[in-house]
Each structure stands twice: as structure tokens, then as C-alpha cells.
Amino acid sequence: MLIVTIRNIICFAVLVLMIPIMALASLLIFFEDGLPIFFRQERLGKNKKIFTIYKIRTMKNDAPQLGTHAVSKIFLLRIGKLIRKIKLDEFPQLINVIIGDINLVGPRPGLVSQEILLCEREKKNIFKINPGITGLSQILGYDMSNPEKLSEVDLIYMNNKSKYVDLMILLGTFFSKYRNKIALKLGVNLNMERNEDV
């Protein structure tokens, strides 16, 4: 409980520190494509509980409501590419962490409509743990376009979950050398066709 409390205090502090940068991004999004600034979408969490995830919007308002990997790049805002590159769009998910919907690290939560992914994760009992803002499959380049492989990597994470592994995944979200390190440790191939938009 103490660890969760400390984590939530840190998440809240990071959100406060990021307000100026997110405010600037919000202005740029508004001038390019209007409101809303934030993107909300229903996702599947622990025990398949449906929750609403929060992100900074990087797609145009008329973009289809699909997984990011399935949406054409023509719907990406001009400022959206930079926002994704520096992971700024992910920071509002710290609200989800504080609420308890997700952890910092875990399998990326899928959409309710992704039935094949749901089925593959059910087979491997992935829904028994909380999803995360970032995860092993994400940093190694496995996205939701391959539900079977994604679920396999999720299972590897679940079977090797530890504070050390979570730390390496957090670092690997931003620095490539840690991706190689964790891939070698867990015996997972680094997908050379990395998808930054998982």
C-alpha cells in the first residue's frame, strides 16, 4: 500500500511538472484541429473490466476509432508526430495510474472491439494483471496488429515480472540500449520493424 501511495504521489508530481508543456501542446492542437485536446477511449483492464483511457490527442477529429496501428498516417496531426516521439501523449495516463486502472508497466490495454486479441489474452490468462502505460511488447516493437505474438510476449512479461524488469522496461521506453538488454535477458527477439505507435 505504501509503494502504491508513493507511486501515486510521484505520478501527481510529474503531471504538475508537465502542465506547461502539455498546455503548449494543447494550444498547438487547438490551432491545428480544434477541440477536444484530450483523447478518451474505452479499453479492457484487469479481469476484462472496461475503463476509459486518457491521452493527448494526436489524430484528427475525423480519424476512425481503431487501434493506432490500424489507422492511416494521413489522420495524424502535424504536431502529433512530435508529441508521439517525445511520448507526451502518454502522460495523461498517469491519471489512470492514480485511479488504479493501470500500472506504469504492464501489457498495453486493448480495445473492447479487438476480439482476436481478447481471445488470445484469455487463453494465456493475461487479464489477471493490470495493463500498463508501457510494456515489454511495446518497447520491443510488437503491436496489436499481431494479437497472437503480442500475447506471447505479454505472457513472457507476466512470467518474469519483477521490479528490475519493470525498471528496464520503463528505461527502454525512452532509451534503446535498455530494450536490447531486456530482450536478451528474457530471450525475446527485438522486432526490427518497431512500431512507435503501439
C-alpha positions in Angstrom: 0.0 0.0 0.0 2.9 2.4 0.9 4.5 1.7 -2.5 1.2 2.5 -4.3 0.9 5.7 -2.3 4.4 6.8 -3.1 3.9 5.9 -6.8 0.7 8.0 -6.9 2.4 11.0 -5.3 5.2 10.8 -7.9 2.7 10.4 -10.7 0.8 13.5 -9.5 4.0 15.5 -9.2 5.1 14.6 -12.7 1.6 15.6 -14.0 2.0 19.0 -12.3 5.5 19.5 -13.7 4.3 18.6 -17.2 1.4 21.2 -17.2 3.4 23.9 -19.0 4.5 21.5 -21.8 1.0 20.0 -22.1 -0.5 23.4 -22.2 1.7 24.4 -25.1 0.9 21.2 -26.9 -2.8 21.8 -26.3 -2.6 25.2 -27.9 -0.9 23.8 -31.0 -3.5 21.0 -31.3 -6.3 23.6 -30.9 -5.0 25.8 -33.6 -4.4 22.9 -36.0 -7.6 20.9 -35.4 -9.8 22.5 -32.7 -11.2 20.7 -29.7 -11.1 18.3 -27.9 -7.5 18.3 -26.8 -7.7 15.0 -24.9 -8.5 11.7 -26.4 -10.7 9.2 -24.5 -11.3 5.6 -25.4 -12.7 2.5 -23.7 -10.1 -0.2 -23.0 -10.0 -3.6 -21.3 -8.2 -3.7 -17.9 -7.7 -6.3 -15.3 -10.3 -9.0 -15.3 -11.6 -7.5 -18.5 -13.0 -4.5 -16.7 -13.8 -1.7 -19.1 -12.2 1.7 -18.3 -11.6 5.0 -20.1 -8.1 5.7 -21.0 -6.8 9.3 -21.3 -4.3 10.6 -23.8 -3.4 13.8 -25.6 -5.0 13.7 -29.0 -2.6 13.2 -31.9 -5.1 12.2 -34.6 -7.5 14.4 -36.5 -11.1 14.6 -35.2 -12.4 12.5 -38.2 -9.9 9.6 -37.5 -11.7 6.2 -37.2 -12.0 4.7 -33.7 -9.5 1.9 -34.2 -6.2 0.8 -32.7 -3.4 3.1 -33.7 -1.7 0.5 -35.8 -4.8 0.3 -37.9 -5.3 4.0 -38.6 -3.7 5.6 -41.7 -1.0 8.2 -41.1 -3.0 10.7 -43.1 -5.1 11.2 -39.9 -2.0 12.1 -37.8 -1.8 15.8 -36.8 1.3 17.7 -37.9 2.1 18.3 -34.2 1.0 14.8 -33.4 4.2 13.2 -34.8 6.4 15.3 -32.4 4.0 14.7 -29.5 4.3 10.9 -30.0 8.0 11.0 -30.5 8.6 12.5 -27.1 5.8 10.4 -25.5 3.9 13.5 -24.4 0.6 12.0 -25.4 1.1 9.2 -22.8 1.4 11.5 -19.8 -2.4 11.9 -19.1 -2.5 8.2 -18.5 -0.8 8.9 -15.2 -4.4 9.8 -14.1 -5.4 6.2 -14.9 -2.5 5.0 -12.8 -3.6 7.2 -9.9 -7.2 5.9 -10.2 -5.9 2.3 -10.3 -7.0 1.4 -13.9 -3.4 0.6 -15.0 0.2 0.4 -13.8 3.2 2.2 -15.1 4.3 -1.1 -16.7 2.2 -4.0 -17.9 0.5 -5.3 -21.1 -0.9 -2.5 -23.2 -4.7 -2.4 -22.7 -6.6 -3.4 -25.8 -9.8 -2.1 -27.3 -13.1 -3.8 -26.4 -13.6 -4.4 -30.2 -10.3 -6.3 -30.6 -11.9 -9.7 -30.3 -8.9 -11.7 -31.5 -6.5 -10.1 -29.1 -9.1 -10.6 -26.3 -9.3 -14.3 -27.1 -5.5 -14.8 -27.3 -5.0 -13.0 -23.9 -7.8 -15.0 -22.3 -6.0 -18.2 -23.4 -2.9 -17.0 -21.6 -4.7 -15.5 -18.6 -3.2 -12.1 -19.3 -6.2 -10.3 -17.8 -5.2 -11.4 -14.3 -2.8 -8.5 -14.1 -3.2 -4.8 -14.6 -2.3 -3.3 -18.0 0.3 -0.6 -18.2 1.2 2.7 -19.9 4.2 1.0 -21.3 5.1 -2.7 -21.6 7.6 -5.3 -22.8 5.8 -5.9 -26.2 5.6 -2.1 -26.8 9.3 -1.4 -26.3 10.3 -4.4 -28.3 8.1 -3.4 -31.2 5.2 -5.9 -31.1 1.9 -4.1 -31.6 -1.7 -5.1 -31.7 -1.6 -6.0 -35.5 -0.3 -9.4 -34.4 -2.5 -10.5 -31.5 -1.0 -14.0 -31.1 2.6 -12.8 -30.9 1.7 -9.8 -28.7 0.0 -12.2 -26.3 3.1 -14.4 -26.3 5.3 -11.5 -25.3 2.7 -10.4 -22.7 3.0 -13.9 -21.2 6.8 -13.7 -21.1 6.5 -10.4 -19.2 3.9 -11.8 -16.8 6.1 -14.9 -16.0 9.2 -12.8 -15.4 7.5 -9.7 -13.7 9.8 -8.1 -11.1 10.8 -4.6 -10.0 14.0 -5.0 -12.1 12.2 -6.0 -15.2 9.7 -3.1 -14.8 12.6 -0.7 -14.3 14.3 -1.9 -17.5 11.0 -1.6 -19.4 10.5 2.0 -18.2 14.0 2.9 -19.2 13.6 1.1 -22.5 10.6 3.2 -23.3 13.0 6.1 -23.8 16.4 4.6 -24.4 17.1 1.9 -26.9 20.1 0.3 -25.1 17.7 -0.9 -22.4 15.4 -2.5 -25.0 18.3 -4.7 -26.1 19.2 -5.5 -22.6 15.8 -6.7 -21.5 15.2 -8.5 -24.8 18.4 -10.5 -24.2 17.6 -11.2 -20.6 14.1 -12.5 -21.3 15.0 -14.3 -24.6 12.7 -12.2 -26.8 13.6 -11.1 -30.3 13.7 -7.3 -30.7 11.3 -6.6 -33.6 13.4 -4.6 -36.0 10.2 -3.1 -37.6 9.4 -1.3 -34.4 6.1 0.5 -34.3 6.3 3.6 -32.2 2.5 3.9 -32.1 1.6 0.9 -30.1 
